[in-house]
Amino acid sequence: MNKLTILAKQLRQNQTPQEQKLWNIIRNHKFHNLKFKRQQPIGEYIVDFLCKDIKLIIEIDGGQHNTPENILADDERTQFLQSKGYSIIRFWNNEIDNNLEGVYLELEKIYQKGTK
């Protein structure tokens, strides 16, 4: 096993509370019968949630992502993932904590847009 695979496994075993909340509503094909995976390596990155069927990546970000360096790093990451054909949606931790229904509705919009 390579380092990234080992790290991804560790991240799956130590989910944040926000990851757990979202995982509870998308796991086991609960969201439009789509298969999501947690903490999946793509290139040199590990994405929070991946649905290969619709090429969607969901990222949940904490406040550490709001620094100039991390904004730049996230932009580079997003460009790489988009170059591989993925769409990326990001939610802040507080969105998951305070507006899970709104997060679900955003995912619904993406799903509806993608199936038209």
PAVEXTOR-25498 format. One record per residue (C-alpha): residue in three letters; x, y, z; residue number from 1. Coordinates in steps of 0.25 Angstrom, whole numbers, plus 2048, in hexadecimal, padded with zeros to 3 digits. Example, Ala and Ser with C-alpha at 12.3 -4.5 7.8 and 13.67 -1.06 7.14 Angstrom:
BEGIN
residuo:xx:yy:zz:num
ALA:831:7EE:81F:1
SER:837:7FC:81D:2
END
This chain:
BEGIN
residuo:xx:yy:zz:num
MET:800:800:800:1
ASN:805:80E:7FD:2
LYS:806:81A:806:3
LEU:7F9:820:800:4
THR:7F1:814:801:5
ILE:7F5:812:810:6
LEU:7F2:820:813:7
ALA:7E4:81F:80C:8
LYS:7E1:813:815:9
GLN:7E5:81B:821:10
LEU:7DC:826:81D:11
ARG:7D0:81D:81B:12
GLN:7D2:817:829:13
ASN:7D3:825:82F:14
GLN:7C8:82D:828:15
THR:7C5:83B:82D:16
PRO:7B7:83D:833:17
GLN:7B3:845:826:18
GLU:7B8:839:81D:19
GLN:7B0:830:825:20
LYS:7A3:838:824:21
LEU:7A4:839:815:22
TRP:7A8:82A:814:23
ASN:79C:826:81B:24
ILE:793:82D:810:25
ILE:79B:828:804:26
ARG:7A0:81A:808:27
ASN:79A:80D:803:28
HIS:794:813:7F7:29
LYS:78B:81C:7FF:30
PHE:78C:827:7F5:31
HIS:786:824:7E8:32
ASN:78B:816:7E9:33
LEU:799:81B:7E7:34
LYS:7A6:815:7EC:35
PHE:7AF:81E:7F4:36
LYS:7BC:81B:7FA:37
ARG:7C3:822:805:38
GLN:7D2:827:805:39
GLN:7D6:822:7F7:40
PRO:7E4:825:7F1:41
ILE:7E4:82C:7E4:42
GLY:7F1:82F:7DF:43
GLU:7F9:835:7EA:44
TYR:7EC:839:7F2:45
ILE:7E2:833:7FB:46
VAL:7D4:838:7F9:47
ASP:7CA:837:804:48
PHE:7BE:831:7FB:49
LEU:7BE:82B:7ED:50
CYS:7B3:827:7E4:51
LYS:7B9:821:7D8:52
ASP:7AB:81F:7D1:53
ILE:7A9:82E:7D0:54
LYS:7B8:832:7D1:55
LEU:7B5:83A:7DE:56
ILE:7BE:83E:7E9:57
ILE:7B9:843:7F6:58
GLU:7C3:84A:7FF:59
ILE:7C0:84F:80D:60
ASP:7C9:85A:812:61
GLY:7CC:860:81F:62
GLY:7D2:86E:823:63
GLN:7E0:86A:81F:64
HIS:7DC:86A:811:65
ASN:7D9:879:812:66
THR:7E8:87E:812:67
PRO:7EE:884:805:68
GLU:7F8:878:804:69
ASN:7ED:86D:806:70
ILE:7E4:875:7FC:71
LEU:7EF:874:7F2:72
ALA:7F1:865:7F5:73
ASP:7E2:862:7F4:74
ASP:7E1:86A:7E6:75
GLU:7ED:861:7E1:76
ARG:7E6:855:7E6:77
THR:7D9:858:7E0:78
GLN:7E0:85B:7D2:79
PHE:7E7:84E:7D3:80
LEU:7DA:846:7D6:81
GLN:7D2:84E:7CC:82
SER:7DD:84A:7C2:83
LYS:7D9:83B:7C5:84
GLY:7CA:83E:7C1:85
TYR:7C5:840:7D0:86
SER:7BB:84B:7D5:87
ILE:7BF:84F:7E3:88
ILE:7B6:855:7ED:89
ARG:7BB:85B:7FA:90
PHE:7B3:85D:807:91
TRP:7B8:863:814:92
ASN:7B7:85C:821:93
ASN:7AD:866:826:94
GLU:7A4:863:81A:95
ILE:7A4:855:81E:96
ASP:7A2:858:82C:97
ASN:797:863:82B:98
ASN:790:860:81D:99
LEU:791:851:81A:100
GLU:784:853:812:101
GLY:78A:85E:80A:102
VAL:796:856:807:103
TYR:78D:84A:802:104
LEU:785:854:7FA:105
GLU:792:859:7F3:106
LEU:795:84A:7F0:107
GLU:787:848:7EA:108
LYS:789:854:7E1:109
ILE:797:84E:7DC:110
TYR:790:841:7DA:111
GLN:784:847:7D2:112
LYS:78D:84F:7CA:113
GLY:796:843:7C6:114
THR:78A:83A:7C2:115
LYS:784:844:7B8:116
END
